Structure formats: structure tokens, C-alpha cells
Amino acid sequence: MLEACESKWDIVKNFVPSWFASVMGTGILAISSIMYSSYLPILNDVAVVLFYFNVLMFFAFIIPWTLRWIMYPKNAFADLKHPILSSFYPTVAVAMLVLGSDFINIGHSMFIGKIFWGIGAIGMAIFSIVIPFYMFKSDHIKLDHVNPGWYIPPVGLIVIPIAGSLIMPHLSGIWYELTVLVNYFGWGAGFFLYLALLAIVIYRFILHNPLPSTLAPTIWINLGPIGAGVIALLNLVNNSSFIPIKEPFYVFSFLFWGFGLWWAVMAIIMTIYYIKNLKLPYGMPWWAFIFPLGAYVASTHLIYGIFHYNIIDYIGFGLYWLLFGLWAITLIKTAIATYHGYPFKGH
């Protein structure tokens, strides 16, 4: 056990920011399971088990994450200024936002959901300023550093209204106004940042070297802003009393979802290409397979709920099983690697 580590304190010293991507992925899998329980009722029970497991994971990870800032601040700040690792820092805030949704939808606790959402939204707002600020003032970022992991800060902002819009009807006065402002800030800032970064990342894909094999799973992250964007927009529109005509937003969501279907096919093809022609070694970036696909699966069910085209829900249910399979494989590989201490080796 932990034979790859020189010391057990390496767990804290080298606790990379991306660990919370596993909480994000497990949380969205739980929500997707509830959505598709109409096909298979046992998925309701699966969702509850995933929910409790996810809460345990979050509190298990927050301890070394916090200790690292106290005991090894140089390492923590080095990752915050790193052109690739820094984009994974917001996963802790996004994990809290996803848990907020889990508590509301699965745990049936609006009170705890509000707490997780509130802290997650504040954290996400801070990360959305700090990380781009370090990038904007940096003089050592190269085209090699560009990767879809850069979408994580915009994704985090877009995720804010997913639970936040469900909280809006339960508030009044200044708290209601503040929550509306935060939700619309999150979607607006996240969506337009995503569009800007999308152009840069596709520029890299076309005019530069292929992504290194370790970062290949990040290709799937593009489904994150699309899937989360559709869910957040639909939740916002349905819970905003000041939007009397909702159909144009529904149509836009359908169009946005269509772009996601194209990207899902492209991500599958690119992953097969890496497996056959290059390689796809296990690493923490494998969690990039999970949350983005989960968000897209959940958005697919919501689109079906509006337009009632069965083929859309069949696509979603098929992708749900791909999601479940990828989650199970990634979880097992992560557990084995963690037992041996590989994720905590110095980098």
C-alpha cells in the first residue's frame, strides 16, 4: 500500500486539484440515474447509493485539499499558476454545486442544498477571476498548454444556475434578487467565456500537435458546457417568473444540444483513435470522461421532456450506459492506483 510514495504526507503534498472531478462525475451520474429510472426503476436505488457515496468522497478529499494549503502552500500556489493544472482548481467549487443539486433532487434537503450551493457559487466566482487573471498576466503560456481542461472555469460558472434556479422560488426579498443575479451572472459569464475558449481550443486541434495521450480524455470536457448549459438554461427559464414566453429558449436549448450530439460522436471517434494509434494510459484526467458526458446525458432527458421525441430519450439512455461503464472503469482504476500511491507521486 502506497509503495509509490516516499512518505504518507505525499498524499497531502501532491494532492492535485483535479480530485474533485470524481465528485462532479459521481454526482451527475446519480442525477442521471434518477432521470432514467422510468426505464429501469432500480436506478432510483442506484442514485441514492451514489449520492451517499459521493458525500463521503467529498469530505474525504476536502481534508488533504485543505491541509495542502496549510502545510505545503508553495505546492498549492504552484498549481494555481500552472497553465494546465490551474484550470482543475475550480473542480472543488463545482463539486459543491453538484452536491447542492444532489441534496435537492435526491436527498430532498433544500436547506443543505442551499449551503452547498452558496459556498460553491462563492468559490466558483473567485476561481473564475483568479485563474484567468494569472493566465492573462502570464508570459510563459504556449500553444502546447492549450487543452479542453481550460473549459472547466466556464463550466463551473454555467453549473451555478442548475441548483441555483431551483432555490430561487424558495427565497424572497434581497436574497431572491441576489440569487437571481448570481444565476444569470454564472450562465452569462460562463457561456461567453466558453465560446471564446472554444475557438482557441479548436485552433489548437487543427493547427498544432495532437493532445498528449495523458490529456486525451479532456476532449470530452467540451460536452460539459453544452450539457450543463442546456440544463442550467432550462432550469433558469422555467423558474424565472419574469420570462413569460419560454419557447424561444427551448428552441435554442435544442440547437445547443444538437451541437453536443456532434461533439459526443467526435469525442468517441477521437478516443478510439487514441486507443488504436497512440495510447490512453490511466491518469486522473480520465475523470474528464465522466461529468461532461453525465451533464449531456441529463440535458438529453430534459430536452426529451420538452419536445417528447422518443428518439432523443433513446439516445440519452444509450449514452447513460456508456457513462455508467466509463464511471465504473475509472473508479476501479482510480481505487487501484490510489492504493498503490501513484496519484501522489511528485509531478
Solvent accessible surface area in square Angstrom, and as a share of the most:
residue,aa,sasa,rsa
1,M,153,0.68
2,L,22,0.11
3,E,106,0.48
4,A,25,0.20
5,C,19,0.11
6,E,173,0.78
7,S,50,0.32
8,K,155,0.66
9,W,137,0.48
10,D,21,0.11
11,I,48,0.24
12,V,9,0.05
13,K,77,0.33
14,N,10,0.05
15,F,5,0.02
16,V,18,0.10
17,P,1,0.00
18,S,9,0.06
19,W,8,0.03
20,F,0,0.00
21,A,13,0.10
22,S,2,0.01
23,V,0,0.00
24,M,10,0.05
25,G,0,0.00
26,T,0,0.00
27,G,0,0.00
28,I,8,0.04
29,L,0,0.00
30,A,0,0.00
31,I,18,0.09
32,S,0,0.00
33,S,0,0.00
34,I,56,0.29
35,M,35,0.16
36,Y,0,0.00
37,S,14,0.09
38,S,94,0.61
39,Y,82,0.31
40,L,73,0.36
41,P,99,0.62
42,I,106,0.54
43,L,4,0.02
44,N,69,0.35
45,D,91,0.47
46,V,38,0.22
47,A,0,0.00
48,V,62,0.36
49,V,102,0.58
50,L,9,0.04
51,F,5,0.02
52,Y,134,0.51
53,F,71,0.30
54,N,0,0.00
55,V,26,0.15
56,L,128,0.64
57,M,18,0.08
58,F,6,0.03
59,F,102,0.43
60,A,56,0.43
61,F,29,0.12
62,I,42,0.21
63,I,104,0.53
64,P,15,0.10
65,W,43,0.15
66,T,60,0.35
67,L,59,0.29
68,R,6,0.02
69,W,65,0.23
70,I,122,0.62
71,M,78,0.35
72,Y,50,0.19
73,P,57,0.36
74,K,173,0.73
75,N,42,0.21
76,A,0,0.00
77,F,92,0.38
78,A,60,0.46
79,D,5,0.02
80,L,12,0.06
81,K,106,0.45
82,H,70,0.31
83,P,10,0.06
84,I,32,0.16
85,L,32,0.16
86,S,3,0.02
87,S,1,0.01
88,F,14,0.06
89,Y,2,0.01
90,P,0,0.00
91,T,1,0.00
92,V,10,0.06
93,A,4,0.03
94,V,0,0.00
95,A,0,0.00
96,M,24,0.11
97,L,1,0.00
98,V,6,0.03
99,L,0,0.00
100,G,0,0.00
101,S,4,0.02
102,D,0,0.00
103,F,23,0.10
104,I,22,0.11
105,N,57,0.29
106,I,11,0.06
107,G,30,0.29
108,H,152,0.68
109,S,27,0.17
110,M,48,0.21
111,F,146,0.61
112,I,66,0.33
113,G,0,0.00
114,K,61,0.26
115,I,80,0.40
116,F,17,0.07
117,W,23,0.08
118,G,22,0.21
119,I,94,0.48
120,G,1,0.01
121,A,7,0.05
122,I,114,0.58
123,G,18,0.17
124,M,0,0.00
125,A,34,0.26
126,I,99,0.50
127,F,27,0.11
128,S,9,0.06
129,I,120,0.61
130,V,44,0.25
131,I,2,0.01
132,P,23,0.14
133,F,110,0.46
134,Y,46,0.18
135,M,37,0.16
136,F,164,0.68
137,K,121,0.51
138,S,35,0.23
139,D,141,0.73
140,H,91,0.41
141,I,55,0.28
142,K,129,0.55
143,L,61,0.30
144,D,75,0.39
145,H,39,0.17
146,V,6,0.03
147,N,1,0.00
148,P,0,0.00
149,G,0,0.00
150,W,19,0.07
151,Y,0,0.00
152,I,11,0.06
153,P,8,0.05
154,P,1,0.01
155,V,4,0.02
156,G,0,0.00
157,L,2,0.01
158,I,0,0.00
159,V,4,0.02
160,I,1,0.00
161,P,0,0.00
162,I,17,0.09
163,A,1,0.00
164,G,0,0.00
165,S,0,0.00
166,L,44,0.22
167,I,2,0.01
168,M,0,0.00
169,P,82,0.52
170,H,110,0.49
171,L,46,0.23
172,S,87,0.56
173,G,50,0.48
174,I,123,0.62
175,W,165,0.58
176,Y,58,0.22
177,E,107,0.48
178,L,86,0.43
179,T,7,0.04
180,V,23,0.13
181,L,114,0.57
182,V,32,0.19
183,N,0,0.00
184,Y,76,0.29
185,F,82,0.34
186,G,0,0.00
187,W,30,0.10
188,G,26,0.25
189,A,31,0.24
190,G,0,0.00
191,F,20,0.08
192,F,135,0.56
193,L,63,0.32
194,Y,1,0.00
195,L,75,0.37
196,A,56,0.44
197,L,29,0.15
198,L,23,0.12
199,A,66,0.51
200,I,74,0.38
201,V,0,0.00
202,I,55,0.28
203,Y,114,0.43
204,R,4,0.02
205,F,61,0.25
206,I,129,0.65
207,L,114,0.57
208,H,56,0.25
209,N,90,0.46
210,P,90,0.56
211,L,7,0.03
212,P,68,0.43
213,S,21,0.13
214,T,79,0.46
215,L,17,0.08
216,A,4,0.03
217,P,1,0.01
218,T,0,0.00
219,I,3,0.02
220,W,7,0.02
221,I,7,0.04
222,N,0,0.00
223,L,0,0.00
224,G,1,0.01
225,P,0,0.00
226,I,0,0.00
227,G,0,0.00
228,A,0,0.00
229,G,0,0.00
230,V,0,0.00
231,I,9,0.04
232,A,0,0.00
233,L,17,0.09
234,L,3,0.01
235,N,22,0.11
236,L,3,0.01
237,V,1,0.01
238,N,77,0.39
239,N,40,0.21
240,S,1,0.01
241,S,104,0.67
242,F,111,0.46
243,I,21,0.11
244,P,121,0.76
245,I,115,0.58
246,K,51,0.22
247,E,107,0.48
248,P,80,0.50
249,F,74,0.31
250,Y,38,0.14
251,V,78,0.45
252,F,76,0.32
253,S,0,0.00
254,F,56,0.23
255,L,125,0.62
256,F,16,0.07
257,W,13,0.05
258,G,32,0.31
259,F,64,0.27
260,G,0,0.00
261,L,57,0.28
262,W,130,0.46
263,W,6,0.02
264,A,2,0.01
265,V,77,0.44
266,M,64,0.29
267,A,0,0.00
268,I,59,0.30
269,I,95,0.48
270,M,56,0.25
271,T,20,0.12
272,I,87,0.44
273,Y,94,0.36
274,Y,1,0.00
275,I,105,0.53
276,K,160,0.68
277,N,94,0.48
278,L,83,0.41
279,K,131,0.55
280,L,31,0.15
281,P,54,0.34
282,Y,61,0.23
283,G,22,0.21
284,M,18,0.08
285,P,32,0.20
286,W,27,0.10
287,W,3,0.01
288,A,8,0.06
289,F,6,0.03
290,I,0,0.00
291,F,7,0.03
292,P,6,0.04
293,L,0,0.00
294,G,0,0.00
295,A,1,0.00
296,Y,0,0.00
297,V,0,0.00
298,A,0,0.00
299,S,0,0.00
300,T,0,0.00
301,H,37,0.17
302,L,47,0.23
303,I,0,0.00
304,Y,53,0.20
305,G,39,0.37
306,I,48,0.24
307,F,51,0.21
308,H,126,0.56
309,Y,121,0.46
310,N,83,0.42
311,I,119,0.60
312,I,7,0.04
313,D,3,0.01
314,Y,130,0.49
315,I,53,0.27
316,G,0,0.00
317,F,42,0.17
318,G,46,0.44
319,L,21,0.11
320,Y,0,0.00
321,W,111,0.39
322,L,64,0.32
323,L,0,0.00
324,F,51,0.21
325,G,30,0.29
326,L,36,0.18
327,W,22,0.08
328,A,30,0.23
329,I,86,0.44
330,T,0,0.00
331,L,43,0.22
332,I,103,0.52
333,K,79,0.34
334,T,10,0.06
335,A,59,0.46
336,I,98,0.50
337,A,10,0.08
338,T,41,0.24
339,Y,114,0.43
340,H,56,0.25
341,G,0,0.00
342,Y,117,0.44
343,P,23,0.15
344,F,8,0.03
345,K,107,0.45
346,G,63,0.61
347,H,138,0.62
